[in-house]
Amino acid sequence: MLRTWSVIGLCVLCIVFSSVGLAQAEGKFAIVFATGGLGDKSFNDSAMHGMTLAKEQHGIEFDFAEPTAIAEYQPYLMQFANTRQYDLIISIGFDQADALNEIAVQFPEQKFAIVDMVVDKPNVASYVYKEKERGFLMGVASALMTVKTDDPRINAEKVIGVIGGMKIPLIDANIAGFIAGAKYVDPKINALHSYVGHWADPGKGKELALSMIEQGADVVWGAAGRSGLGVINAAQEKNIYAIGADSDQGHLAPDNVLTNGMKFVDQTVLLAMKQVLDGKFEGVIHVLGVAEDVLGYSTNLLPDDVIKALEDVKAKIIAGEIEIPETIETVQ
């Protein structure tokens, strides 16, 4: 029997419980999303897809919370942990680390997981990504497109761009990889970069993208959560190419989304829950990348020759034949 939707009060906050799971579920889980919320067509939506996959494949139950501010993370985590009924509580996003650090100490018997950040506690499994690998693939794809002369969306300038949500190490790793990937194709390519300063500001994302387009960029990647939707909107308006992030965002602008820097958060969330269900939970750091099939790209509007080149680059990354810088300062 499916449970009906219910709301539990928490001061001025609330936790919305989902109508999921079977009466004889294999496990019960909770997830606290990042502040961008559901509907971002990106990170959070992909995480939710992982939860629904676990429901379909393993018959689990899950509850979830959608904070709107960083200050809400700790109360939500506390509320979930206080029930002592969850096999695993999952934090989505780097900025939950401080809150989870505190809560994990208070509930040493509770298993936690965090995606996209490290919390060094014995009861926390941390799942992080080799962001530079994804960035490198996006830089290669962008560069190969901007040097094409037979595409009406491509101008004569060798300019591409990437817009990050916030200036943090994981975004800088994506940007460093992006610039390095572009230079790998052609050292003369100008790879612009900037930051929105927020994960949920599509207006600012669009403004930054339009600025890059004015500077000659004909391919722009929005690695910025919900803010990246503004990048796609700008690309559609100016009829250039956009690159989406985390999930396949091609449906938002089918004629303009070239590809997507895929981060399969859904598979990461599914992996975390399956490790608990299989009795293999470990409070360690799990580092995932192209080789583990959790980072990659979608084909969308990519020409066949670009796809072939990307596959060759992927193989070289997996084989350790390409050294990718982790920071923008170290890009050669």
C-alpha positions, 0 to 999 in steps of 0.5 A, a space after each residue: 500500500 502506498 502511503 499518502 503525502 504527509 508533513 511533519 512540522 519543524 519549527 518554521 520548516 517542514 519535511 515533506 514525506 514522499 508517497 513511496 515504498 511498499 509495505 514490506 520494503 527492503 529498507 528505509 532511506 532519507 535524502 536532503 537535497 541541495 538548496 536549488 531544490 527539485 525542478 533544477 533539471 540537474 543535480 537534485 532531479 538526478 538524485 531524485 531519479 536515483 531514489 525512484 530507481 531504488 524504489 523500483 528495483 529494491 522496493 525501498 521507502 524514502 522521505 525527502 526534504 528540500 531546504 531553501 537555505 544552508 541554515 536549514 540543512 542541520 535541522 532537517 538532518 537532525 529531524 531525520 536522525 532523531 527518528 532513528 528509523 532510517 538505514 541511511 540518510 543522504 546529503 546532496 551537495 558540497 555545502 551540507 558538509 558542515 551540518 553533516 559533520 556536526 550531526 554525524 558526531 551526535 548520531 554515531 550509530 546512524 549511517 550517512 552519505 554525502 554526494 559531492 563532498 567529503 565528511 571524514 567521519 566513520 559513519 559517513 560514506 563520501 562520494 566525490 567525482 574526478 570533476 576534471 575528467 568531465 571538464 576535460 571532455 566538455 572542453 574537447 567537445 567545445 573546442 572541436 565544435 568552435 574550429 568547425 567552419 561548416 556549421 552556421 552556428 559557429 563563428 570565425 572566432 575561436 572562443 568558448 566559455 564555461 560558467 560555474 555556479 560558485 567558485 569552489 574547488 569542485 567547480 574550479 576542477 571542472 573549469 580547469 579540465 574544460 580549459 585544458 581540454 580546449 587547449 588539448 585540441 587547439 592551444 589558440 582557443 580562448 576559453 572564457 570562464 566566470 561564476 554566477 555566485 549562486 546555484 539558483 539564479 538563471 537570470 544571472 546565468 543568462 546575463 553571463 552567457 550573453 556577455 560571453 556570446 558578445 565576446 565571440 563564444 559560440 559554445 557555452 557550458 553552464 556548470 551551475 545547477 539551476 543557474 545553468 538554465 539561464 545559459 541554455 536560454 541565452 544560447 537558444 535566444 542567440 542561436 549558439 550552442 549550450 552545454 548542459 550539466 549533470 542530467 541530459 537537458 537537451 529537451 529544454 532547447 533541442 536545437 541548441 543543447 550540443 551535449 551535457 556534462 553528465 554526472 550520473 548522480 542517480 547512479 551514485 545515490 543508487 550505489 550508496 543505498 545498494 551498499 547499505 542493503 548489501 551490508 557493504 556500507 563503509 565510512 570512507 571516500 569513494 572517488 568516481 570518474 569516467 572509468 566508473 561510468 559516473 561521469 561522461 557526456 550525452 550525444 545530443 547534437 554532437 557530430 559523429 567525428 566529435 563523438 569518435 574523438 571524445 571516445 578516443 579521449 575517454 579511453 586515454 583518460 581511463 588508461 592514464 595517458 592524459 594528465 588533467 590539471 585540478 586547478 585553473 592556475 596549473 593549466 598549461 
